[in-house]
Amino acid sequence: MCYLVAKDVNKHECYALKTTHGKRLVQMKRELNTKVAHKGIQLVTISRPTAYGEYAPYQFAHSEEEFMSIVKAMVKLKG
């Protein structure tokens, strides 16, 4: 188990998705990175939220689809 975290580098909060390591995680992260990295959205994979306080506070998505929608919306909010 791990968490995929999306953080706007200029804000003190992030969105996280509880997931598992593997091919699907790599594909999702690559797909999102091509759309958001140039806009200042950082995607990282962490072991557990309590170990990474620098990303807090966390808001958790309930599904991959929700997480992807949230991350894409983060870019739209930045303009």
N, CA, C and O atoms as a Maestro MAE file, in Angstrom:
{
 s_m_m2io_version
 :::
 2.0.0
}

f_m_ct {
 s_m_title
 :::
 protein
 m_atom[316] {
  # First column is atom index #
  i_m_mmod_type
  r_m_x_coord
  r_m_y_coord
  r_m_z_coord
  i_m_residue_number
  s_m_chain_name
  s_m_pdb_residue_name
  s_m_pdb_atom_name
  i_m_atomic_number
  :::
  1 25 0.832 -1.171 0.000 1 A "MET " " N  " 7
  2 3 0.000 0.000 0.000 1 A "MET " " CA " 6
  3 2 0.883 1.242 0.000 1 A "MET " " C  " 6
  4 15 1.960 1.260 0.596 1 A "MET " " O  " 8
  5 25 0.405 2.277 -0.680 2 A "CYS " " N  " 7
  6 3 1.089 3.565 -0.710 2 A "CYS " " CA " 6
  7 2 0.042 4.639 -0.989 2 A "CYS " " C  " 6
  8 15 -1.146 4.351 -1.135 2 A "CYS " " O  " 8
  9 25 0.507 5.865 -1.058 3 A "TYR " " N  " 7
  10 3 -0.379 6.987 -1.342 3 A "TYR " " CA " 6
  11 2 0.233 7.801 -2.471 3 A "TYR " " C  " 6
  12 15 1.425 8.111 -2.456 3 A "TYR " " O  " 8
  13 25 -0.590 8.140 -3.440 4 A "LEU " " N  " 7
  14 3 -0.182 9.060 -4.491 4 A "LEU " " CA " 6
  15 2 -0.669 10.432 -4.065 4 A "LEU " " C  " 6
  16 15 -1.856 10.621 -3.799 4 A "LEU " " O  " 8
  17 25 0.239 11.381 -4.001 5 A "VAL " " N  " 7
  18 3 -0.054 12.707 -3.486 5 A "VAL " " CA " 6
  19 2 0.132 13.738 -4.590 5 A "VAL " " C  " 6
  20 15 1.114 13.704 -5.332 5 A "VAL " " O  " 8
  21 25 -0.822 14.650 -4.687 6 A "ALA " " N  " 7
  22 3 -0.729 15.780 -5.616 6 A "ALA " " CA " 6
  23 2 -0.702 17.047 -4.784 6 A "ALA " " C  " 6
  24 15 -1.588 17.289 -3.963 6 A "ALA " " O  " 8
  25 25 0.332 17.857 -5.008 7 A "LYS " " N  " 7
  26 3 0.499 19.080 -4.234 7 A "LYS " " CA " 6
  27 2 0.813 20.248 -5.143 7 A "LYS " " C  " 6
  28 15 1.695 20.171 -5.997 7 A "LYS " " O  " 8
  29 25 0.086 21.322 -4.951 8 A "ASP " " N  " 7
  30 3 0.413 22.585 -5.600 8 A "ASP " " CA " 6
  31 2 1.607 23.146 -4.830 8 A "ASP " " C  " 6
  32 15 1.511 23.366 -3.623 8 A "ASP " " O  " 8
  33 25 2.714 23.377 -5.501 9 A "VAL " " N  " 7
  34 3 3.936 23.787 -4.809 9 A "VAL " " CA " 6
  35 2 3.798 25.124 -4.092 9 A "VAL " " C  " 6
  36 15 4.633 25.456 -3.250 9 A "VAL " " O  " 8
  37 25 2.764 25.897 -4.409 10 A "ASN " " N  " 7
  38 3 2.577 27.201 -3.783 10 A "ASN " " CA " 6
  39 2 1.547 27.191 -2.657 10 A "ASN " " C  " 6
  40 15 1.216 28.246 -2.118 10 A "ASN " " O  " 8
  41 25 1.036 26.012 -2.293 11 A "LYS " " N  " 7
  42 3 0.010 25.934 -1.257 11 A "LYS " " CA " 6
  43 2 0.427 24.944 -0.174 11 A "LYS " " C  " 6
  44 15 1.355 24.157 -0.358 11 A "LYS " " O  " 8
  45 25 -0.273 24.996 0.953 12 A "HIS " " N  " 7
  46 3 0.051 24.144 2.101 12 A "HIS " " CA " 6
  47 2 -0.988 23.056 2.316 12 A "HIS " " C  " 6
  48 15 -1.400 22.808 3.450 12 A "HIS " " O  " 8
  49 25 -1.406 22.420 1.269 13 A "GLU " " N  " 7
  50 3 -2.347 21.317 1.355 13 A "GLU " " CA " 6
  51 2 -2.133 20.415 0.159 13 A "GLU " " C  " 6
  52 15 -1.446 20.782 -0.795 13 A "GLU " " O  " 8
  53 25 -2.723 19.235 0.214 14 A "CYS " " N  " 7
  54 3 -2.581 18.336 -0.926 14 A "CYS " " CA " 6
  55 2 -3.755 17.375 -0.983 14 A "CYS " " C  " 6
  56 15 -4.584 17.316 -0.075 14 A "CYS " " O  " 8
  57 25 -3.803 16.641 -2.052 15 A "TYR " " N  " 7
  58 3 -4.803 15.601 -2.260 15 A "TYR " " CA " 6
  59 2 -4.063 14.277 -2.337 15 A "TYR " " C  " 6
  60 15 -2.971 14.202 -2.901 15 A "TYR " " O  " 8
  61 25 -4.653 13.236 -1.775 16 A "ALA " " N  " 7
  62 3 -3.997 11.938 -1.741 16 A "ALA " " CA " 6
  63 2 -4.973 10.835 -2.120 16 A "ALA " " C  " 6
  64 15 -6.179 10.933 -1.896 16 A "ALA " " O  " 8
  65 25 -4.412 9.792 -2.696 17 A "LEU " " N  " 7
  66 3 -5.174 8.608 -3.073 17 A "LEU " " CA " 6
  67 2 -4.462 7.388 -2.504 17 A "LEU " " C  " 6
  68 15 -3.282 7.171 -2.779 17 A "LEU " " O  " 8
  69 25 -5.167 6.600 -1.722 18 A "LYS " " N  " 7
  70 3 -4.616 5.350 -1.213 18 A "LYS " " CA " 6
  71 2 -4.638 4.346 -2.365 18 A "LYS " " C  " 6
  72 15 -5.681 4.118 -2.978 18 A "LYS " " O  " 8
  73 25 -3.485 3.749 -2.655 19 A "THR " " N  " 7
  74 3 -3.365 2.871 -3.809 19 A "THR " " CA " 6
  75 2 -2.305 1.803 -3.542 19 A "THR " " C  " 6
  76 15 -1.867 1.624 -2.406 19 A "THR " " O  " 8
  77 25 -1.906 1.110 -4.576 20 A "THR " " N  " 7
  78 3 -0.862 0.097 -4.447 20 A "THR " " CA " 6
  79 2 0.207 0.341 -5.502 20 A "THR " " C  " 6
  80 15 -0.061 0.926 -6.552 20 A "THR " " O  " 8
  81 25 1.413 -0.110 -5.213 21 A "HIS " " N  " 7
  82 3 2.502 -0.006 -6.181 21 A "HIS " " CA " 6
  83 2 2.186 -0.898 -7.375 21 A "HIS " " C  " 6
  84 15 1.486 -1.902 -7.246 21 A "HIS " " O  " 8
  85 25 2.704 -0.523 -8.525 22 A "GLY " " N  " 7
  86 3 2.521 -1.374 -9.688 22 A "GLY " " CA " 6
  87 2 2.359 -0.584 -10.973 22 A "GLY " " C  " 6
  88 15 2.483 0.640 -11.001 22 A "GLY " " O  " 8
  89 25 2.082 -1.312 -12.018 23 A "LYS " " N  " 7
  90 3 1.994 -0.747 -13.360 23 A "LYS " " CA " 6
  91 2 0.918 0.335 -13.471 23 A "LYS " " C  " 6
  92 15 1.140 1.369 -14.101 23 A "LYS " " O  " 8
  93 25 -0.238 0.101 -12.866 24 A "ARG " " N  " 7
  94 3 -1.322 1.086 -12.950 24 A "ARG " " CA " 6
  95 2 -0.914 2.401 -12.298 24 A "ARG " " C  " 6
  96 15 -1.206 3.469 -12.836 24 A "ARG " " O  " 8
  97 25 -0.259 2.346 -11.174 25 A "LEU " " N  " 7
  98 3 0.200 3.564 -10.497 25 A "LEU " " CA " 6
  99 2 1.188 4.324 -11.378 25 A "LEU " " C  " 6
  100 15 1.094 5.545 -11.504 25 A "LEU " " O  " 8
  101 25 2.120 3.619 -11.979 26 A "VAL " " N  " 7
  102 3 3.107 4.248 -12.861 26 A "VAL " " CA " 6
  103 2 2.412 4.921 -14.039 26 A "VAL " " C  " 6
  104 15 2.740 6.053 -14.393 26 A "VAL " " O  " 8
  105 25 1.460 4.228 -14.641 27 A "GLN " " N  " 7
  106 3 0.740 4.791 -15.789 27 A "GLN " " CA " 6
  107 2 -0.041 6.039 -15.393 27 A "GLN " " C  " 6
  108 15 -0.009 7.046 -16.100 27 A "GLN " " O  " 8
  109 25 -0.739 5.972 -14.268 28 A "MET " " N  " 7
  110 3 -1.535 7.107 -13.820 28 A "MET " " CA " 6
  111 2 -0.640 8.305 -13.517 28 A "MET " " C  " 6
  112 15 -0.957 9.436 -13.888 28 A "MET " " O  " 8
  113 25 0.472 8.051 -12.845 29 A "LYS " " N  " 7
  114 3 1.388 9.131 -12.484 29 A "LYS " " CA " 6
  115 2 1.994 9.778 -13.736 29 A "LYS " " C  " 6
  116 15 2.106 11.001 -13.812 29 A "LYS " " O  " 8
  117 25 2.383 8.959 -14.711 30 A "ARG " " N  " 7
  118 3 2.927 9.501 -15.961 30 A "ARG " " CA " 6
  119 2 1.900 10.336 -16.703 30 A "ARG " " C  " 6
  120 15 2.202 11.427 -17.188 30 A "ARG " " O  " 8
  121 25 0.671 9.809 -16.789 31 A "GLU " " N  " 7
  122 3 -0.397 10.534 -17.486 31 A "GLU " " CA " 6
  123 2 -0.656 11.887 -16.838 31 A "GLU " " C  " 6
  124 15 -0.754 12.904 -17.524 31 A "GLU " " O  " 8
  125 25 -0.767 11.893 -15.512 32 A "LEU " " N  " 7
  126 3 -1.026 13.150 -14.818 32 A "LEU " " CA " 6
  127 2 0.161 14.104 -14.912 32 A "LEU " " C  " 6
  128 15 -0.030 15.306 -15.095 32 A "LEU " " O  " 8
  129 25 1.374 13.589 -14.792 33 A "ASN " " N  " 7
  130 3 2.557 14.451 -14.871 33 A "ASN " " CA " 6
  131 2 2.639 15.202 -16.187 33 A "ASN " " C  " 6
  132 15 3.041 16.365 -16.210 33 A "ASN " " O  " 8
  133 25 2.264 14.556 -17.285 34 A "THR " " N  " 7
  134 3 2.317 15.244 -18.583 34 A "THR " " CA " 6
  135 2 1.340 16.410 -18.632 34 A "THR " " C  " 6
  136 15 1.537 17.352 -19.399 34 A "THR " " O  " 8
  137 25 0.289 16.355 -17.821 35 A "LYS " " N  " 7
  138 3 -0.738 17.403 -17.833 35 A "LYS " " CA " 6
  139 2 -0.541 18.477 -16.767 35 A "LYS " " C  " 6
  140 15 -1.017 19.601 -16.928 35 A "LYS " " O  " 8
  141 25 0.158 18.143 -15.676 36 A "VAL " " N  " 7
  142 3 0.184 19.084 -14.554 36 A "VAL " " CA " 6
  143 2 1.560 19.541 -14.084 36 A "VAL " " C  " 6
  144 15 1.656 20.577 -13.425 36 A "VAL " " O  " 8
  145 25 2.613 18.821 -14.392 37 A "ALA " " N  " 7
  146 3 3.933 19.163 -13.854 37 A "ALA " " CA " 6
  147 2 4.373 20.563 -14.253 37 A "ALA " " C  " 6
  148 15 4.951 21.286 -13.441 37 A "ALA " " O  " 8
  149 25 4.108 20.948 -15.480 38 A "HIS " " N  " 7
  150 3 4.513 22.275 -15.963 38 A "HIS " " CA " 6
  151 2 3.707 23.410 -15.326 38 A "HIS " " C  " 6
  152 15 4.041 24.582 -15.504 38 A "HIS " " O  " 8
  153 25 2.658 23.070 -14.592 39 A "LYS " " N  " 7
  154 3 1.827 24.068 -13.920 39 A "LYS " " CA " 6
  155 2 2.105 24.136 -12.416 39 A "LYS " " C  " 6
  156 15 1.363 24.788 -11.682 39 A "LYS " " O  " 8
  157 25 3.161 23.473 -11.953 40 A "GLY " " N  " 7
  158 3 3.527 23.560 -10.545 40 A "GLY " " CA " 6
  159 2 2.806 22.578 -9.637 40 A "GLY " " C  " 6
  160 15 2.731 22.788 -8.427 40 A "GLY " " O  " 8
  161 25 2.276 21.508 -10.215 41 A "ILE " " N  " 7
  162 3 1.651 20.461 -9.414 41 A "ILE " " CA " 6
  163 2 2.647 19.315 -9.290 41 A "ILE " " C  " 6
  164 15 3.077 18.747 -10.294 41 A "ILE " " O  " 8
  165 25 3.006 18.982 -8.074 42 A "GLN " " N  " 7
  166 3 3.976 17.933 -7.804 42 A "GLN " " CA " 6
  167 2 3.237 16.643 -7.469 42 A "GLN " " C  " 6
  168 15 2.320 16.642 -6.648 42 A "GLN " " O  " 8
  169 25 3.636 15.550 -8.105 43 A "LEU " " N  " 7
  170 3 3.082 14.232 -7.805 43 A "LEU " " CA " 6
  171 2 4.167 13.388 -7.158 43 A "LEU " " C  " 6
  172 15 5.251 13.221 -7.716 43 A "LEU " " O  " 8
  173 25 3.872 12.859 -5.984 44 A "VAL " " N  " 7
  174 3 4.829 12.007 -5.280 44 A "VAL " " CA " 6
  175 2 4.103 10.790 -4.728 44 A "VAL " " C  " 6
  176 15 2.902 10.827 -4.464 44 A "VAL " " O  " 8
  177 25 4.847 9.728 -4.564 45 A "THR " " N  " 7
  178 3 4.324 8.514 -3.947 45 A "THR " " CA " 6
  179 2 4.989 8.382 -2.576 45 A "THR " " C  " 6
  180 15 6.214 8.416 -2.459 45 A "THR " " O  " 8
  181 25 4.158 8.230 -1.545 46 A "ILE " " N  " 7
  182 3 4.673 8.130 -0.186 46 A "ILE " " CA " 6
  183 2 4.148 6.856 0.483 46 A "ILE " " C  " 6
  184 15 3.170 6.257 0.035 46 A "ILE " " O  " 8
  185 25 4.810 6.467 1.546 47 A "SER " " N  " 7
  186 3 4.419 5.244 2.247 47 A "SER " " CA " 6
  187 2 3.236 5.455 3.183 47 A "SER " " C  " 6
  188 15 2.340 4.615 3.258 47 A "SER " " O  " 8
  189 25 3.236 6.577 3.897 48 A "ARG " " N  " 7
  190 3 2.128 6.881 4.805 48 A "ARG " " CA " 6
  191 2 2.098 8.384 5.083 48 A "ARG " " C  " 6
  192 15 3.147 9.007 5.245 48 A "ARG " " O  " 8
  193 25 0.917 8.954 5.138 49 A "PRO " " N  " 7
  194 3 0.781 10.406 5.327 49 A "PRO " " CA " 6
  195 2 1.402 10.927 6.619 49 A "PRO " " C  " 6
  196 15 1.944 12.032 6.634 49 A "PRO " " O  " 8
  197 25 1.335 10.159 7.694 50 A "THR " " N  " 7
  198 3 1.865 10.653 8.974 50 A "THR " " CA " 6
  199 2 3.374 10.846 8.938 50 A "THR " " C  " 6
  200 15 3.918 11.591 9.753 50 A "THR " " O  " 8
  201 25 4.052 10.195 8.019 51 A "ALA " " N  " 7
  202 3 5.500 10.329 7.916 51 A "ALA " " CA " 6
  203 2 5.917 11.543 7.091 51 A "ALA " " C  " 6
  204 15 7.094 11.902 7.073 51 A "ALA " " O  " 8
  205 25 4.970 12.174 6.411 52 A "TYR " " N  " 7
  206 3 5.294 13.280 5.521 52 A "TYR " " CA " 6
  207 2 4.438 14.496 5.859 52 A "TYR " " C  " 6
  208 15 3.532 14.863 5.110 52 A "TYR " " O  " 8
  209 25 4.735 15.101 6.978 53 A "GLY " " N  " 7
  210 3 3.996 16.262 7.439 53 A "GLY " " CA " 6
  211 2 4.097 17.471 6.532 53 A "GLY " " C  " 6
  212 15 3.236 18.349 6.576 53 A "GLY " " O  " 8
  213 25 5.136 17.530 5.710 54 A "GLU " " N  " 7
  214 3 5.305 18.687 4.826 54 A "GLU " " CA " 6
  215 2 4.198 18.795 3.779 54 A "GLU " " C  " 6
  216 15 4.020 19.853 3.174 54 A "GLU " " O  " 8
  217 25 3.459 17.717 3.561 55 A "TYR " " N  " 7
  218 3 2.357 17.755 2.600 55 A "TYR " " CA " 6
  219 2 1.005 18.015 3.258 55 A "TYR " " C  " 6
  220 15 0.021 18.247 2.555 55 A "TYR " " O  " 8
  221 25 0.934 17.983 4.557 56 A "ALA " " N  " 7
  222 3 -0.323 18.160 5.288 56 A "ALA " " CA " 6
  223 2 -0.844 19.589 5.111 56 A "ALA " " C  " 6
  224 15 -0.058 20.503 4.865 56 A "ALA " " O  " 8
  225 25 -2.132 19.786 5.232 57 A "PRO " " N  " 7
  226 3 -3.162 18.785 5.504 57 A "PRO " " CA " 6
  227 2 -3.530 18.006 4.238 57 A "PRO " " C  " 6
  228 15 -3.466 18.530 3.126 57 A "PRO " " O  " 8
  229 25 -3.908 16.769 4.432 58 A "TYR " " N  " 7
  230 3 -4.285 15.881 3.337 58 A "TYR " " CA " 6
  231 2 -5.801 15.876 3.150 58 A "TYR " " C  " 6
  232 15 -6.561 15.900 4.118 58 A "TYR " " O  " 8
  233 25 -6.213 15.844 1.916 59 A "GLN " " N  " 7
  234 3 -7.609 15.584 1.579 59 A "GLN " " CA " 6
  235 2 -7.585 14.320 0.725 59 A "GLN " " C  " 6
  236 15 -6.877 14.258 -0.280 59 A "GLN " " O  " 8
  237 25 -8.353 13.320 1.123 60 A "PHE " " N  " 7
  238 3 -8.276 12.018 0.469 60 A "PHE " " CA " 6
  239 2 -9.376 11.824 -0.562 60 A "PHE " " C  " 6
  240 15 -10.552 12.067 -0.295 60 A "PHE " " O  " 8
  241 25 -8.969 11.381 -1.746 61 A "ALA " " N  " 7
  242 3 -9.918 10.999 -2.789 61 A "ALA " " CA " 6
  243 2 -10.340 9.558 -2.540 61 A "ALA " " C  " 6
  244 15 -9.588 8.778 -1.955 61 A "ALA " " O  " 8
  245 25 -11.539 9.207 -2.983 62 A "HIS " " N  " 7
  246 3 -12.072 7.865 -2.748 62 A "HIS " " CA " 6
  247 2 -11.853 6.915 -3.923 62 A "HIS " " C  " 6
  248 15 -12.054 5.707 -3.792 62 A "HIS " " O  " 8
  249 25 -11.444 7.454 -5.068 63 A "SER " " N  " 7
  250 3 -11.243 6.604 -6.246 63 A "SER " " CA " 6
  251 2 -10.210 7.242 -7.169 63 A "SER " " C  " 6
  252 15 -9.908 8.429 -7.045 63 A "SER " " O  " 8
  253 25 -9.671 6.452 -8.091 64 A "GLU " " N  " 7
  254 3 -8.726 6.979 -9.075 64 A "GLU " " CA " 6
  255 2 -9.379 8.072 -9.913 64 A "GLU " " C  " 6
  256 15 -8.760 9.097 -10.198 64 A "GLU " " O  " 8
  257 25 -10.617 7.852 -10.302 65 A "GLU " " N  " 7
  258 3 -11.322 8.821 -11.130 65 A "GLU " " CA " 6
  259 2 -11.477 10.158 -10.408 65 A "GLU " " C  " 6
  260 15 -11.260 11.219 -10.993 65 A "GLU " " O  " 8
  261 25 -11.853 10.094 -9.135 66 A "GLU " " N  " 7
  262 3 -11.991 11.315 -8.345 66 A "GLU " " CA " 6
  263 2 -10.648 12.024 -8.220 66 A "GLU " " C  " 6
  264 15 -10.572 13.242 -8.385 66 A "GLU " " O  " 8
  265 25 -9.588 11.273 -7.930 67 A "PHE " " N  " 7
  266 3 -8.258 11.853 -7.782 67 A "PHE " " CA " 6
  267 2 -7.821 12.532 -9.073 67 A "PHE " " C  " 6
  268 15 -7.326 13.659 -9.043 67 A "PHE " " O  " 8
  269 25 -7.999 11.858 -10.205 68 A "MET " " N  " 7
  270 3 -7.590 12.429 -11.488 68 A "MET " " CA " 6
  271 2 -8.377 13.695 -11.793 68 A "MET " " C  " 6
  272 15 -7.808 14.662 -12.300 68 A "MET " " O  " 8
  273 25 -9.662 13.712 -11.499 69 A "SER " " N  " 7
  274 3 -10.481 14.910 -11.716 69 A "SER " " CA " 6
  275 2 -10.012 16.062 -10.841 69 A "SER " " C  " 6
  276 15 -9.929 17.202 -11.298 69 A "SER " " O  " 8
  277 25 -9.708 15.765 -9.587 70 A "ILE " " N  " 7
  278 3 -9.232 16.798 -8.660 70 A "ILE " " CA " 6
  279 2 -7.918 17.395 -9.153 70 A "ILE " " C  " 6
  280 15 -7.753 18.615 -9.173 70 A "ILE " " O  " 8
  281 25 -6.992 16.538 -9.549 71 A "VAL " " N  " 7
  282 3 -5.677 17.014 -9.985 71 A "VAL " " CA " 6
  283 2 -5.815 17.866 -11.258 71 A "VAL " " C  " 6
  284 15 -5.176 18.911 -11.375 71 A "VAL " " O  " 8
  285 25 -6.625 17.430 -12.181 72 A "LYS " " N  " 7
  286 3 -6.834 18.218 -13.405 72 A "LYS " " CA " 6
  287 2 -7.495 19.557 -13.084 72 A "LYS " " C  " 6
  288 15 -7.191 20.564 -13.724 72 A "LYS " " O  " 8
  289 25 -8.390 19.578 -12.108 73 A "ALA " " N  " 7
  290 3 -9.035 20.823 -11.682 73 A "ALA " " CA " 6
  291 2 -8.045 21.761 -11.006 73 A "ALA " " C  " 6
  292 15 -8.191 22.980 -11.097 73 A "ALA " " O  " 8
  293 25 -7.040 21.213 -10.329 74 A "MET " " N  " 7
  294 3 -6.012 22.056 -9.698 74 A "MET " " CA " 6
  295 2 -5.327 22.911 -10.746 74 A "MET " " C  " 6
  296 15 -5.020 24.075 -10.492 74 A "MET " " O  " 8
  297 25 -5.088 22.355 -11.906 75 A "VAL " " N  " 7
  298 3 -4.435 23.080 -13.002 75 A "VAL " " CA " 6
  299 2 -5.343 24.181 -13.514 75 A "VAL " " C  " 6
  300 15 -4.886 25.295 -13.767 75 A "VAL " " O  " 8
  301 25 -6.622 23.881 -13.670 76 A "LYS " " N  " 7
  302 3 -7.570 24.881 -14.167 76 A "LYS " " CA " 6
  303 2 -7.693 26.051 -13.218 76 A "LYS " " C  " 6
  304 15 -7.847 27.191 -13.655 76 A "LYS " " O  " 8
  305 25 -7.628 25.787 -11.920 77 A "LEU " " N  " 7
  306 3 -7.719 26.866 -10.929 77 A "LEU " " CA " 6
  307 2 -6.503 27.785 -10.985 77 A "LEU " " C  " 6
  308 15 -6.592 28.965 -10.648 77 A "LEU " " O  " 8
  309 25 -5.372 27.239 -11.411 78 A "LYS " " N  " 7
  310 3 -4.156 28.049 -11.499 78 A "LYS " " CA " 6
  311 2 -4.167 28.952 -12.728 78 A "LYS " " C  " 6
  312 15 -3.405 29.915 -12.813 78 A "LYS " " O  " 8
  313 25 -5.038 28.628 -13.672 79 A "GLY " " N  " 7
  314 3 -5.132 29.443 -14.879 79 A "GLY " " CA " 6
  315 2 -4.284 28.962 -15.924 79 A "GLY " " C  " 6
  316 15 -4.251 29.543 -17.009 79 A "GLY " " O  " 8
  :::
 }
 m_bond[315] {
  # First column is bond index #
  i_m_from
  i_m_to
  i_m_order
  :::
  1 1 2 1
  2 2 3 1
  3 3 4 2
  4 3 5 1
  5 5 6 1
  6 6 7 1
  7 7 8 2
  8 7 9 1
  9 9 10 1
  10 10 11 1
  11 11 12 2
  12 11 13 1
  13 13 14 1
  14 14 15 1
  15 15 16 2
  16 15 17 1
  17 17 18 1
  18 18 19 1
  19 19 20 2
  20 19 21 1
  21 21 22 1
  22 22 23 1
  23 23 24 2
  24 23 25 1
  25 25 26 1
  26 26 27 1
  27 27 28 2
  28 27 29 1
  29 29 30 1
  30 30 31 1
  31 31 32 2
  32 31 33 1
  33 33 34 1
  34 34 35 1
  35 35 36 2
  36 35 37 1
  37 37 38 1
  38 38 39 1
  39 39 40 2
  40 39 41 1
  41 41 42 1
  42 42 43 1
  43 43 44 2
  44 43 45 1
  45 45 46 1
  46 46 47 1
  47 47 48 2
  48 47 49 1
  49 49 50 1
  50 50 51 1
  51 51 52 2
  52 51 53 1
  53 53 54 1
  54 54 55 1
  55 55 56 2
  56 55 57 1
  57 57 58 1
  58 58 59 1
  59 59 60 2
  60 59 61 1
  61 61 62 1
  62 62 63 1
  63 63 64 2
  64 63 65 1
  65 65 66 1
  66 66 67 1
  67 67 68 2
  68 67 69 1
  69 69 70 1
  70 70 71 1
  71 71 72 2
  72 71 73 1
  73 73 74 1
  74 74 75 1
  75 75 76 2
  76 75 77 1
  77 77 78 1
  78 78 79 1
  79 79 80 2
  80 79 81 1
  81 81 82 1
  82 82 83 1
  83 83 84 2
  84 83 85 1
  85 85 86 1
  86 86 87 1
  87 87 88 2
  88 87 89 1
  89 89 90 1
  90 90 91 1
  91 91 92 2
  92 91 93 1
  93 93 94 1
  94 94 95 1
  95 95 96 2
  96 95 97 1
  97 97 98 1
  98 98 99 1
  99 99 100 2
  100 99 101 1
  101 101 102 1
  102 102 103 1
  103 103 104 2
  104 103 105 1
  105 105 106 1
  106 106 107 1
  107 107 108 2
  108 107 109 1
  109 109 110 1
  110 110 111 1
  111 111 112 2
  112 111 113 1
  113 113 114 1
  114 114 115 1
  115 115 116 2
  116 115 117 1
  117 117 118 1
  118 118 119 1
  119 119 120 2
  120 119 121 1
  121 121 122 1
  122 122 123 1
  123 123 124 2
  124 123 125 1
  125 125 126 1
  126 126 127 1
  127 127 128 2
  128 127 129 1
  129 129 130 1
  130 130 131 1
  131 131 132 2
  132 131 133 1
  133 133 134 1
  134 134 135 1
  135 135 136 2
  136 135 137 1
  137 137 138 1
  138 138 139 1
  139 139 140 2
  140 139 141 1
  141 141 142 1
  142 142 143 1
  143 143 144 2
  144 143 145 1
  145 145 146 1
  146 146 147 1
  147 147 148 2
  148 147 149 1
  149 149 150 1
  150 150 151 1
  151 151 152 2
  152 151 153 1
  153 153 154 1
  154 154 155 1
  155 155 156 2
  156 155 157 1
  157 157 158 1
  158 158 159 1
  159 159 160 2
  160 159 161 1
  161 161 162 1
  162 162 163 1
  163 163 164 2
  164 163 165 1
  165 165 166 1
  166 166 167 1
  167 167 168 2
  168 167 169 1
  169 169 170 1
  170 170 171 1
  171 171 172 2
  172 171 173 1
  173 173 174 1
  174 174 175 1
  175 175 176 2
  176 175 177 1
  177 177 178 1
  178 178 179 1
  179 179 180 2
  180 179 181 1
  181 181 182 1
  182 182 183 1
  183 183 184 2
  184 183 185 1
  185 185 186 1
  186 186 187 1
  187 187 188 2
  188 187 189 1
  189 189 190 1
  190 190 191 1
  191 191 192 2
  192 191 193 1
  193 193 194 1
  194 194 195 1
  195 195 196 2
  196 195 197 1
  197 197 198 1
  198 198 199 1
  199 199 200 2
  200 199 201 1
  201 201 202 1
  202 202 203 1
  203 203 204 2
  204 203 205 1
  205 205 206 1
  206 206 207 1
  207 207 208 2
  208 207 209 1
  209 209 210 1
  210 210 211 1
  211 211 212 2
  212 211 213 1
  213 213 214 1
  214 214 215 1
  215 215 216 2
  216 215 217 1
  217 217 218 1
  218 218 219 1
  219 219 220 2
  220 219 221 1
  221 221 222 1
  222 222 223 1
  223 223 224 2
  224 223 225 1
  225 225 226 1
  226 226 227 1
  227 227 228 2
  228 227 229 1
  229 229 230 1
  230 230 231 1
  231 231 232 2
  232 231 233 1
  233 233 234 1
  234 234 235 1
  235 235 236 2
  236 235 237 1
  237 237 238 1
  238 238 239 1
  239 239 240 2
  240 239 241 1
  241 241 242 1
  242 242 243 1
  243 243 244 2
  244 243 245 1
  245 245 246 1
  246 246 247 1
  247 247 248 2
  248 247 249 1
  249 249 250 1
  250 250 251 1
  251 251 252 2
  252 251 253 1
  253 253 254 1
  254 254 255 1
  255 255 256 2
  256 255 257 1
  257 257 258 1
  258 258 259 1
  259 259 260 2
  260 259 261 1
  261 261 262 1
  262 262 263 1
  263 263 264 2
  264 263 265 1
  265 265 266 1
  266 266 267 1
  267 267 268 2
  268 267 269 1
  269 269 270 1
  270 270 271 1
  271 271 272 2
  272 271 273 1
  273 273 274 1
  274 274 275 1
  275 275 276 2
  276 275 277 1
  277 277 278 1
  278 278 279 1
  279 279 280 2
  280 279 281 1
  281 281 282 1
  282 282 283 1
  283 283 284 2
  284 283 285 1
  285 285 286 1
  286 286 287 1
  287 287 288 2
  288 287 289 1
  289 289 290 1
  290 290 291 1
  291 291 292 2
  292 291 293 1
  293 293 294 1
  294 294 295 1
  295 295 296 2
  296 295 297 1
  297 297 298 1
  298 298 299 1
  299 299 300 2
  300 299 301 1
  301 301 302 1
  302 302 303 1
  303 303 304 2
  304 303 305 1
  305 305 306 1
  306 306 307 1
  307 307 308 2
  308 307 309 1
  309 309 310 1
  310 310 311 1
  311 311 312 2
  312 311 313 1
  313 313 314 1
  314 314 315 1
  315 315 316 2
  :::
 }
}
